[in-house]
Amino acid sequence: MKTVEVKINGQSVQADAAGSILDAAKLAGTKIPILCAHPDLTAWGACGICIVKIEGNPRLVRACTTKVVPGQNYITHDPEIQKIRKTVIELILSNHPQECLTCARNQACELQKLATDFCIREVPYDTNIMDLPKDTSTESVILDPVKCVQCGRCALVCQSLQDVWALEFLERGEKTRLAPSADVLLDESPCIKCGQCAAHCPVGAIYEKDETDKFLAAVLAKNTHVSVQIAPAIRVALGEAFGMKPGSIVTGKIYAALRKLGADSVFDTNFGADLTVMEEGSEFVEKFLNRKGDLPQLTSCCPAWTDYMEKYYPDMIPHFSTAKSPMMMQGAMAKTYFAQQKNLDPKDIYSVAIMPCTAKKFEIRRSSDMNSSGAPDVDLVLTTRELGRLIKMAGIDFENLADEKADSPIGLYTGAGTIFGVTGGVMEAALRTAYKLVAGEELKNVEINPVRGTDGVKKGVIDIKGTAVKVAAAHGMINVKSILEEIREAKKTGKPMPYDFVEVMACYGGCIAGGGQPYETDDKVRAARTAGLYTDDAKSQLRCSHLNPEILHIYEKFLGKPCSDKAHKYLHTHYQKRPVYKK
């Protein structure tokens, strides 16, 4: 990185030559207020709150979009700048509903925080709030365009990071409004329910559909057994809701909190991840060794990626693993094998999944395969944020809870299950077991570095006792297209396939940065959560799914063997072409 010397309020700093004034100010320890800028996105200067002065120049510039110039001194704070910023915030507030107490982003709203920081006690301008309806058409997120501050983050993340183009701005001037593309309902648009729009929105214009009341009702219902599972990524993120550092591993505290909330049984989706490895790994090995079926095999654990594939790349359906996601496998086992062990009627079990992902709310109703137990395999999905609210509502002192363990016989997991929550983790976990299935011996070093890291697309060749396996892992939907186009080209021309096995996660960083995780996720937070999962894996006594004794037991006593007819009934699904726009 080439650096240049600039000054921030007279303080010299060595800044990135290609960076912005906003970046340089951070190096100087100076905080410039922002509303539209986000480290994941290309700044476009929509809000105007970050204006600064250049010494010797009468013109004000926007710090987020203005590149640094060597030798210049930038004035980021003085009474005139502060007055202008306060006026901009007041003007935004004049077009914004004053519904803070009932807003989904109350106490987590960036506009609310700016109003507090600038001591705004009243808005000196006439209000001009548009009369626009809420869009509640999807099972995952709710769009409330009245609260939109036109920062553009949601549209940018949907278009430039996810390549979905489900959101845009319509009309012009004071009539400008946020809407789904083509001005249809969100559920009729190309939306894949990933929730990255909600994760990046600074206010309450887009948020996850809150279903905490359904959980409370289930706990109070008579003759109902409430079974709860937690996803891998939850354990390194939930602590943030209680002031703990990102990446703090709070698995045992979550188990304890769920029991205090009224859960009758507490499981870990990591067990479902181990089960997924057995099914998806066996499926891959059969295709790879015997060349039966379409290669490369594409992973199927991410419901937003599944929705994207069915809409944009239906020709890839033959390449998709038919294995359900860990959540759906766990739910199916809770209502079949566990129900049999405990002499429970599946219809009396209320299956709840705590997920980092808003698309999981859609997944439980995606197809009839999600009712393989004779009832919905998973009845309710709550995000990490929703669980945090439930714990606070119940007055639980989360940080000081004593650790507890998950229930058996479907609660024990390996380190391989844990790393499902990070990009490359599904691939790594599957390869640990695939190595055993192909080579007939255990992999000595189970850490597979070619699929680790933050590159948007990671490629490598894994050697299994002289057998080369070409792999790729992509995260963030914008990074998937190049891989899929390579596969298409190979199919079209008859050239050798560039890959044997491909992992895709819709969200950048993987599930640790899912659309339902705590707000203010950036690369630093992603890194901390990722490190937490890898630490949890490294500390595990068992790090390969095929070594999990409860997994071996469930095959011996219930499923038979991986990819058996019974396993297919409960643990596999099918896909279908879906229109990009519903008619």
C-alpha positions as CSV (number, residue, x, y, z in Angstrom):
1,M,0.0,0.0,0.0
2,K,1.4,3.4,-1.0
3,T,1.0,6.0,1.7
4,V,1.1,9.8,1.7
5,E,1.4,12.3,4.5
6,V,-1.7,14.4,5.2
7,K,-2.9,16.4,8.2
8,I,-6.1,15.9,10.2
9,N,-6.7,19.1,12.2
10,G,-3.0,19.7,12.1
11,Q,-2.0,16.2,13.1
12,S,0.2,14.4,10.6
13,V,-0.7,10.9,9.5
14,Q,0.5,8.5,6.9
15,A,-2.7,7.7,4.9
16,D,-3.4,5.3,2.1
17,A,-2.8,7.2,-1.1
18,A,-5.9,5.8,-2.6
19,G,-8.0,6.3,0.6
20,S,-10.5,8.9,1.6
21,I,-10.4,11.7,4.1
22,L,-12.7,9.6,6.2
23,D,-10.1,6.8,6.3
24,A,-7.3,9.2,7.1
25,A,-9.3,10.7,10.0
26,K,-9.7,7.2,11.5
27,L,-5.9,6.8,11.5
28,A,-5.7,10.1,13.4
29,G,-8.2,8.9,16.0
30,T,-10.8,11.4,14.8
31,K,-14.4,10.3,14.3
32,I,-16.3,11.9,11.5
33,P,-20.1,11.3,11.8
34,I,-21.6,9.3,8.9
35,L,-25.0,7.8,8.0
36,C,-24.7,6.6,4.5
37,A,-21.1,5.3,4.4
38,H,-20.4,1.7,5.4
39,P,-17.0,-0.1,5.2
40,D,-18.6,-2.9,3.1
41,L,-19.8,-0.5,0.4
42,T,-18.4,2.0,-2.0
43,A,-19.2,5.4,-0.6
44,W,-21.4,7.7,-2.6
45,G,-21.9,10.7,-0.4
46,A,-25.7,10.5,0.0
47,C,-26.2,12.0,3.4
48,G,-23.8,14.9,3.5
49,I,-23.2,14.6,7.3
50,C,-19.4,13.9,6.9
51,I,-18.6,17.3,5.3
52,V,-15.1,18.7,6.2
53,K,-13.0,21.7,5.2
54,I,-9.7,21.7,3.3
55,E,-7.4,24.4,4.7
56,G,-7.1,27.3,2.3
57,N,-10.1,26.2,0.3
58,P,-13.6,27.7,0.9
59,R,-15.4,24.7,-0.5
60,L,-16.8,22.0,1.8
61,V,-16.2,18.4,0.7
62,R,-17.6,15.0,1.7
63,A,-15.0,13.0,3.6
64,C,-16.3,9.6,2.6
65,T,-15.9,10.2,-1.2
66,T,-13.0,12.7,-1.3
67,K,-9.6,11.2,-1.8
68,V,-6.7,12.5,0.2
69,V,-4.1,14.8,-1.4
70,P,-0.5,14.8,-0.1
71,G,0.3,17.7,2.2
72,Q,-3.3,19.0,2.7
73,N,-4.7,19.8,6.1
74,Y,-8.3,18.7,6.6
75,I,-10.4,20.3,9.3
76,T,-13.0,17.9,10.5
77,H,-14.6,19.7,13.4
78,D,-15.2,23.4,14.1
79,P,-18.4,25.3,15.1
80,E,-19.4,26.0,11.5
81,I,-19.1,22.3,10.5
82,Q,-20.9,21.1,13.5
83,K,-23.8,23.6,12.9
84,I,-24.1,22.4,9.3
85,R,-24.1,18.7,10.3
86,K,-26.7,19.4,12.9
87,T,-28.9,21.1,10.3
88,V,-28.5,18.1,8.0
89,I,-29.6,15.7,10.7
90,E,-32.6,18.0,11.6
91,L,-33.7,18.0,8.0
92,I,-33.5,14.2,7.8
93,L,-35.5,14.0,11.0
94,S,-38.2,16.3,9.6
95,N,-38.9,13.5,7.0
96,H,-38.6,10.6,9.5
97,P,-41.3,9.2,11.8
98,Q,-40.8,9.9,15.5
99,E,-41.6,6.3,16.5
100,C,-38.4,5.4,18.3
101,L,-40.0,3.6,21.2
102,T,-41.8,1.1,19.0
103,C,-39.2,0.9,16.2
104,A,-37.3,-2.4,15.6
105,R,-34.0,-0.4,15.7
106,N,-34.7,1.4,19.0
107,Q,-31.3,1.8,20.8
108,A,-29.6,0.3,17.8
109,C,-30.4,3.1,15.3
110,E,-27.6,5.1,13.8
111,L,-29.8,8.1,13.2
112,Q,-31.0,8.0,16.8
113,K,-27.4,8.0,18.0
114,L,-26.6,11.0,15.8
115,A,-29.5,12.9,17.1
116,T,-28.3,12.2,20.6
117,D,-24.7,13.1,19.9
118,F,-25.8,16.4,18.4
119,C,-28.1,17.3,21.3
120,I,-31.2,17.6,19.1
121,R,-34.2,18.2,21.3
122,E,-36.6,19.4,18.7
123,V,-36.9,19.6,15.0
124,P,-37.2,23.2,13.7
125,Y,-38.7,22.3,10.4
126,D,-42.1,21.3,9.2
127,T,-42.5,17.5,8.9
128,N,-43.0,15.9,5.6
129,I,-43.5,12.2,6.1
130,M,-44.7,10.1,3.1
131,D,-47.7,7.9,3.5
132,L,-46.4,4.5,2.3
133,P,-47.5,1.0,3.4
134,K,-45.3,-1.5,5.1
135,D,-44.3,-4.5,2.9
136,T,-44.8,-7.7,5.0
137,S,-45.0,-10.1,2.1
138,T,-42.0,-12.2,2.9
139,E,-41.5,-14.5,5.8
140,S,-38.1,-13.0,6.4
141,V,-37.8,-9.3,6.4
142,I,-40.2,-6.3,6.6
143,L,-39.8,-3.2,4.5
144,D,-41.1,0.0,6.0
145,P,-40.2,2.7,3.4
146,V,-41.6,5.5,5.5
147,K,-38.5,5.3,7.7
148,C,-36.0,5.2,4.8
149,V,-33.4,8.0,5.1
150,Q,-32.3,7.4,1.5
151,C,-28.8,6.5,2.5
152,G,-28.7,3.9,-0.3
153,R,-27.0,1.2,1.7
154,C,-29.7,-1.5,1.2
155,A,-29.8,-1.0,-2.6
156,L,-26.0,-0.9,-2.8
157,V,-25.6,-4.2,-0.8
158,C,-28.4,-5.9,-2.8
159,Q,-27.0,-4.8,-6.1
160,S,-23.2,-4.6,-5.7
161,L,-22.5,-7.3,-3.1
162,Q,-25.4,-9.7,-3.6
163,D,-26.0,-9.2,-7.3
164,V,-29.8,-9.7,-6.7
165,W,-31.2,-6.2,-7.6
166,A,-34.3,-6.6,-5.6
167,L,-34.3,-3.0,-4.2
168,E,-34.1,0.4,-5.9
169,F,-35.2,4.0,-5.5
170,L,-38.2,5.2,-7.5
171,E,-39.5,8.7,-8.3
172,R,-37.4,11.8,-8.0
173,G,-37.0,14.8,-5.6
174,E,-39.1,14.9,-2.5
175,K,-41.1,11.9,-3.9
176,T,-38.1,9.6,-4.0
177,R,-38.9,6.3,-2.2
178,L,-37.4,3.0,-1.6
179,A,-39.2,0.0,-3.2
180,P,-38.7,-3.5,-4.5
181,S,-37.6,-3.5,-8.1
182,A,-40.4,-3.0,-10.6
183,D,-42.4,-1.6,-7.8
184,V,-43.9,-5.0,-6.8
185,L,-44.1,-6.6,-3.4
186,L,-40.8,-7.8,-2.0
187,D,-41.9,-11.4,-2.2
188,E,-42.7,-10.9,-5.9
189,S,-39.2,-9.4,-6.5
190,P,-35.9,-11.2,-7.0
191,C,-35.3,-11.0,-3.3
192,I,-33.5,-14.0,-1.9
193,K,-34.3,-13.1,1.8
194,C,-30.6,-13.0,2.8
195,G,-31.3,-10.0,5.1
196,Q,-28.1,-8.1,4.2
197,C,-30.3,-5.1,3.4
198,A,-31.6,-5.2,7.0
199,A,-28.1,-5.8,8.4
200,H,-26.8,-2.7,6.6
201,C,-29.8,-0.4,7.0
202,P,-28.8,2.3,9.6
203,V,-32.5,2.8,10.8
204,G,-35.7,0.8,10.9
205,A,-36.6,0.9,7.3
206,I,-35.8,-2.8,6.8
207,Y,-35.7,-5.3,9.6
208,E,-36.3,-9.0,10.3
209,K,-39.8,-10.3,10.9
210,D,-40.0,-10.6,14.7
211,E,-41.6,-13.8,15.8
212,T,-40.6,-13.9,19.5
213,D,-44.3,-13.9,20.5
214,K,-44.7,-17.4,18.8
215,F,-41.9,-18.8,21.0
216,L,-43.5,-17.4,24.1
217,A,-46.8,-18.8,23.1
218,A,-45.3,-22.3,22.5
219,V,-43.6,-22.3,25.9
220,L,-46.9,-21.5,27.6
221,A,-48.9,-24.1,25.6
222,K,-50.0,-27.2,27.4
223,N,-48.7,-30.6,26.2
224,T,-46.1,-28.9,24.0
225,H,-42.5,-30.0,24.0
226,V,-40.4,-27.0,22.9
227,S,-37.2,-28.2,21.3
228,V,-34.5,-25.6,20.4
229,Q,-31.4,-25.8,18.3
230,I,-28.7,-23.2,17.9
231,A,-26.6,-22.6,14.7
232,P,-22.8,-22.6,14.7
233,A,-22.5,-18.9,14.2
234,I,-24.7,-18.0,17.1
235,R,-22.2,-19.0,19.8
236,V,-19.6,-16.3,18.7
237,A,-22.1,-13.4,18.1
238,L,-24.9,-13.5,20.7
239,G,-22.6,-12.2,23.4
240,E,-22.4,-8.8,21.6
241,A,-26.0,-8.2,22.5
242,F,-24.8,-8.1,26.2
243,G,-21.7,-6.0,25.8
244,M,-19.3,-8.9,25.2
245,K,-16.5,-8.8,22.6
246,P,-17.3,-10.2,19.1
247,G,-16.0,-13.7,18.9
248,S,-16.7,-14.6,22.5
249,I,-17.7,-18.2,22.7
250,V,-20.9,-18.4,24.7
251,T,-22.3,-21.8,23.8
252,G,-22.9,-23.1,27.3
253,K,-24.5,-19.8,28.3
254,I,-26.9,-20.1,25.4
255,Y,-28.0,-23.6,26.4
256,A,-28.6,-22.3,29.9
257,A,-30.5,-19.2,28.8
258,L,-32.8,-21.3,26.5
259,R,-33.7,-23.6,29.4
260,K,-34.5,-20.5,31.5
261,L,-36.7,-19.3,28.7
262,G,-38.7,-22.5,28.9
263,A,-37.2,-24.9,26.3
264,D,-37.8,-28.5,27.2
265,S,-34.8,-29.8,25.1
266,V,-31.8,-27.9,23.8
267,F,-29.8,-29.2,20.9
268,D,-27.0,-27.9,18.7
269,T,-27.3,-27.5,15.0
270,N,-23.6,-28.5,14.9
271,F,-24.9,-32.1,15.2
272,G,-27.0,-31.5,12.1
273,A,-23.9,-30.1,10.5
274,D,-22.1,-33.4,11.3
275,L,-25.0,-35.2,9.8
276,T,-24.9,-33.0,6.7
277,V,-21.2,-33.9,6.2
278,M,-22.0,-37.6,6.3
279,E,-24.8,-37.2,3.7
280,E,-23.3,-34.5,1.5
281,G,-19.8,-36.0,1.8
282,S,-21.0,-39.5,0.9
283,E,-22.9,-38.0,-2.0
284,F,-19.8,-36.3,-3.3
285,V,-17.5,-39.3,-2.9
286,E,-20.0,-41.5,-4.8
287,K,-20.1,-39.0,-7.7
288,F,-16.3,-38.3,-7.6
289,L,-15.0,-41.9,-7.5
290,N,-17.6,-43.5,-9.7
291,R,-18.3,-40.5,-11.9
292,K,-22.0,-40.9,-11.3
293,G,-24.0,-37.7,-11.4
294,D,-23.0,-34.2,-12.3
295,L,-19.8,-32.7,-11.1
296,P,-18.9,-30.3,-9.6
297,Q,-21.1,-30.8,-6.6
298,L,-22.5,-27.6,-5.2
299,T,-23.2,-27.2,-1.5
300,S,-26.8,-26.6,-0.4
301,C,-26.7,-25.4,3.2
302,C,-27.5,-21.7,2.5
303,P,-31.2,-21.1,1.7
304,A,-30.5,-17.7,0.2
305,W,-28.0,-19.3,-2.2
306,T,-30.5,-22.0,-2.9
307,D,-33.1,-19.4,-3.8
308,Y,-30.6,-17.5,-5.9
309,M,-29.7,-20.7,-7.8
310,E,-33.3,-21.7,-8.4
311,K,-34.0,-18.2,-9.8
312,Y,-30.9,-17.2,-11.7
313,Y,-29.1,-20.6,-12.4
314,P,-31.7,-23.3,-12.6
315,D,-29.4,-25.2,-15.1
316,M,-27.2,-25.8,-12.1
317,I,-29.8,-27.9,-10.2
318,P,-28.3,-31.2,-11.3
319,H,-25.0,-30.1,-9.6
320,F,-26.7,-29.2,-6.3
321,S,-26.3,-31.6,-3.4
322,T,-29.7,-32.9,-2.4
323,A,-28.7,-32.9,1.3
324,K,-30.8,-30.6,3.4
325,S,-29.2,-27.9,5.5
326,P,-28.1,-28.8,9.1
327,M,-31.1,-26.9,10.5
328,M,-33.6,-29.0,8.6
329,M,-31.7,-32.3,9.3
330,Q,-31.7,-31.4,13.0
331,G,-35.4,-30.6,12.9
332,A,-36.2,-33.8,11.2
333,M,-34.2,-35.9,13.7
334,A,-35.8,-34.1,16.6
335,K,-39.3,-35.1,15.4
336,T,-38.4,-38.6,14.4
337,Y,-35.5,-40.3,16.2
338,F,-35.6,-38.1,19.3
339,A,-39.4,-38.3,19.5
340,Q,-39.1,-42.1,19.4
341,Q,-36.5,-42.1,22.1
342,K,-38.6,-40.0,24.4
343,N,-42.0,-41.5,23.3
344,L,-43.2,-38.1,22.0
345,D,-45.7,-37.5,19.2
346,P,-43.9,-35.4,16.6
347,K,-47.0,-33.2,16.4
348,D,-46.5,-32.3,20.1
349,I,-42.9,-31.1,19.5
350,Y,-42.5,-27.4,18.7
351,S,-39.2,-27.2,16.9
352,V,-37.4,-23.9,17.1
353,A,-34.1,-22.9,15.4
354,I,-31.9,-20.0,16.4
355,M,-30.2,-18.9,13.2
356,P,-27.9,-16.1,12.1
357,C,-29.9,-15.9,8.9
358,T,-33.3,-14.3,7.9
359,A,-33.5,-16.6,4.9
360,K,-33.9,-19.5,7.3
361,K,-37.4,-18.2,8.0
362,F,-38.2,-18.8,4.4
363,E,-36.4,-22.2,4.2
364,I,-38.7,-24.0,6.7
365,R,-41.6,-23.5,4.2
366,R,-39.5,-23.8,1.0
367,S,-41.0,-27.2,-0.1
368,S,-42.9,-30.2,1.1
369,D,-39.6,-31.9,1.9
370,M,-39.4,-29.7,5.0
371,N,-42.3,-31.8,6.5
372,S,-40.6,-35.2,6.3
373,S,-41.6,-36.1,9.9
374,G,-45.3,-35.8,9.1
375,A,-45.3,-32.3,10.6
376,P,-43.1,-29.2,10.0
377,D,-39.6,-30.4,10.8
378,V,-38.9,-26.8,12.1
379,D,-41.8,-24.8,13.2
380,L,-40.1,-21.5,14.0
381,V,-36.9,-19.7,13.2
382,L,-35.6,-16.8,15.3
383,T,-32.5,-14.7,14.5
384,T,-29.6,-14.0,16.9
385,R,-31.1,-10.6,17.4
386,E,-34.5,-12.0,18.3
387,L,-32.9,-14.4,20.9
388,G,-31.1,-11.5,22.4
389,R,-34.3,-9.6,22.9
390,L,-36.0,-12.7,24.4
391,I,-33.2,-13.1,27.0
392,K,-33.4,-9.4,27.9
393,M,-37.2,-9.6,28.2
394,A,-36.9,-12.5,30.6
395,G,-34.4,-10.6,32.9
396,I,-31.7,-13.2,32.5
397,D,-28.2,-12.1,33.5
398,F,-26.7,-13.7,30.4
399,E,-23.0,-12.8,31.0
400,N,-23.0,-14.4,34.5
401,L,-24.8,-17.6,33.5
402,A,-23.1,-20.9,34.4
403,D,-22.4,-23.0,31.3
404,E,-24.6,-25.9,30.6
405,K,-24.5,-28.8,28.0
406,A,-26.8,-29.7,25.2
407,D,-29.2,-32.6,25.5
408,S,-28.6,-36.0,23.9
409,P,-28.9,-38.1,21.8
410,I,-28.7,-35.5,19.1
411,G,-26.7,-32.8,20.8
412,L,-23.0,-33.9,20.6
413,Y,-21.0,-32.3,17.9
414,T,-17.4,-32.2,16.5
415,G,-15.2,-29.3,15.5
416,A,-16.2,-29.9,11.8
417,G,-19.8,-29.0,12.7
418,T,-18.7,-25.8,14.3
419,I,-16.8,-24.4,11.3
420,F,-20.0,-24.6,9.1
421,G,-20.6,-21.0,10.3
422,V,-17.7,-19.5,8.4
423,T,-16.9,-19.2,4.7
424,G,-15.0,-22.3,3.6
425,G,-16.1,-24.2,6.7
426,V,-18.7,-26.5,5.0
427,M,-16.0,-27.4,2.4
428,E,-13.4,-28.1,5.0
429,A,-15.7,-30.2,7.2
430,A,-16.8,-32.3,4.2
431,L,-13.2,-32.8,3.0
432,R,-12.1,-34.0,6.4
433,T,-14.6,-36.9,6.1
434,A,-14.2,-37.3,2.3
435,Y,-10.5,-37.9,2.9
436,K,-11.4,-40.9,5.2
437,L,-13.9,-42.2,2.7
438,V,-11.5,-42.0,-0.3
439,A,-8.2,-42.8,1.4
440,G,-9.4,-45.2,4.0
441,E,-7.4,-43.5,6.7
442,E,-7.7,-40.4,8.8
443,L,-6.5,-37.0,7.7
444,K,-3.5,-36.1,9.9
445,N,-3.8,-32.3,9.6
446,V,-7.5,-31.5,9.5
447,E,-7.0,-27.8,8.9
448,I,-7.5,-27.2,5.2
449,N,-6.0,-23.8,4.5
450,P,-6.8,-23.3,0.8
451,V,-10.5,-22.8,1.7
452,R,-9.8,-20.5,4.6
453,G,-9.5,-16.7,4.5
454,T,-11.5,-13.8,3.3
455,D,-10.9,-13.8,-0.5
456,G,-14.3,-13.6,-2.3
457,V,-13.4,-16.8,-4.2
458,K,-10.9,-19.3,-2.8
459,K,-9.6,-22.1,-5.1
460,G,-7.3,-25.0,-4.4
461,V,-6.4,-28.6,-5.2
462,I,-6.7,-31.0,-2.3
463,D,-4.5,-34.2,-2.5
464,I,-6.1,-37.3,-1.2
465,K,-3.4,-40.0,-1.3
466,G,-2.6,-39.1,-4.9
467,T,-6.1,-38.2,-5.9
468,A,-6.5,-34.5,-6.8
469,V,-9.8,-32.8,-5.8
470,K,-10.3,-29.4,-7.3
471,V,-12.3,-27.2,-4.9
472,A,-13.6,-23.6,-4.7
473,A,-15.4,-21.7,-2.0
474,A,-17.2,-18.4,-2.7
475,H,-19.0,-16.0,-0.3
476,G,-21.1,-13.0,-1.1
477,M,-23.3,-13.7,-4.1
478,I,-21.5,-11.3,-6.4
479,N,-18.5,-13.6,-6.2
480,V,-20.4,-16.7,-7.2
481,K,-21.1,-15.7,-10.8
482,S,-17.6,-16.2,-12.1
483,I,-17.5,-19.8,-10.8
484,L,-20.9,-20.7,-12.2
485,E,-20.0,-19.2,-15.6
486,E,-16.8,-21.3,-15.6
487,I,-19.0,-24.4,-15.1
488,R,-21.4,-23.3,-17.8
489,E,-18.6,-22.8,-20.2
490,A,-17.1,-26.2,-19.5
491,K,-20.5,-27.8,-20.1
492,K,-21.0,-25.9,-23.3
493,T,-17.6,-26.6,-24.8
494,G,-17.0,-30.1,-23.4
495,K,-13.8,-28.9,-21.7
496,P,-12.8,-30.5,-18.3
497,M,-14.7,-29.2,-15.4
498,P,-12.6,-26.6,-13.5
499,Y,-13.9,-27.9,-10.1
500,D,-15.0,-31.1,-8.4
501,F,-16.6,-29.5,-5.3
502,V,-17.9,-25.9,-4.7
503,E,-19.1,-24.2,-1.5
504,V,-21.3,-21.1,-1.7
505,M,-22.5,-18.9,1.1
506,A,-24.7,-15.9,0.3
507,C,-23.3,-13.6,2.9
508,Y,-19.8,-12.1,2.9
509,G,-17.8,-14.0,5.6
510,G,-20.4,-16.8,5.8
511,C,-23.0,-17.3,8.5
512,I,-21.0,-15.4,11.0
513,A,-22.1,-12.2,9.1
514,G,-25.6,-13.4,8.3
515,G,-28.5,-11.0,7.9
516,G,-29.9,-11.9,11.4
517,Q,-26.6,-11.3,13.4
518,P,-26.0,-8.4,15.7
519,Y,-25.7,-5.0,14.0
520,E,-22.5,-3.1,13.1
521,T,-20.8,-6.1,11.5
522,D,-17.7,-5.1,9.6
523,D,-14.5,-6.9,8.7
524,K,-13.0,-6.6,12.2
525,V,-16.1,-8.2,13.7
526,R,-16.1,-10.9,11.0
527,A,-12.5,-11.7,11.8
528,A,-13.3,-12.0,15.5
529,R,-16.3,-14.2,15.0
530,T,-14.4,-16.4,12.6
531,A,-11.5,-16.7,15.0
532,G,-13.9,-17.8,17.7
533,L,-15.3,-20.6,15.5
534,Y,-11.8,-21.8,14.6
535,T,-10.8,-21.7,18.2
536,D,-13.9,-23.8,19.2
537,D,-12.9,-26.3,16.5
538,A,-9.3,-26.5,17.6
539,K,-10.3,-27.2,21.2
540,S,-12.7,-30.0,20.2
541,Q,-11.7,-33.5,21.2
542,L,-13.3,-34.7,18.0
543,R,-12.8,-32.7,14.8
544,C,-14.2,-34.9,12.1
545,S,-18.0,-35.6,11.7
546,H,-17.6,-39.4,11.1
547,L,-16.0,-39.7,14.5
548,N,-19.0,-38.3,16.4
549,P,-20.4,-41.3,18.4
550,E,-23.9,-39.9,18.4
551,I,-23.8,-39.7,14.6
552,L,-22.6,-43.3,14.3
553,H,-25.3,-44.4,16.7
554,I,-28.1,-42.7,14.8
555,Y,-27.0,-44.4,11.6
556,E,-26.8,-47.8,13.4
557,K,-30.1,-47.5,15.2
558,F,-32.3,-45.4,12.8
559,L,-31.0,-44.2,9.4
560,G,-29.0,-47.3,8.3
561,K,-26.2,-45.7,6.3
562,P,-25.5,-42.4,4.6
563,C,-27.7,-41.8,1.5
564,S,-29.9,-44.8,2.4
565,D,-33.6,-44.7,1.4
566,K,-34.5,-43.7,5.0
567,A,-31.8,-41.0,5.0
568,H,-33.1,-39.7,1.7
569,K,-36.6,-39.5,3.2
570,Y,-35.6,-37.4,6.1
571,L,-32.4,-35.7,5.2
572,H,-32.6,-34.8,1.5
573,T,-34.7,-32.5,-0.7
574,H,-35.2,-31.4,-4.3
575,Y,-35.1,-28.1,-6.2
576,Q,-37.1,-26.4,-8.9
577,K,-36.8,-23.5,-11.3
578,R,-38.4,-20.4,-9.8
579,P,-39.2,-17.2,-11.7
580,V,-37.0,-14.2,-10.8
581,Y,-40.3,-12.1,-10.6
582,K,-43.4,-13.8,-9.4
583,K,-46.4,-13.2,-11.6
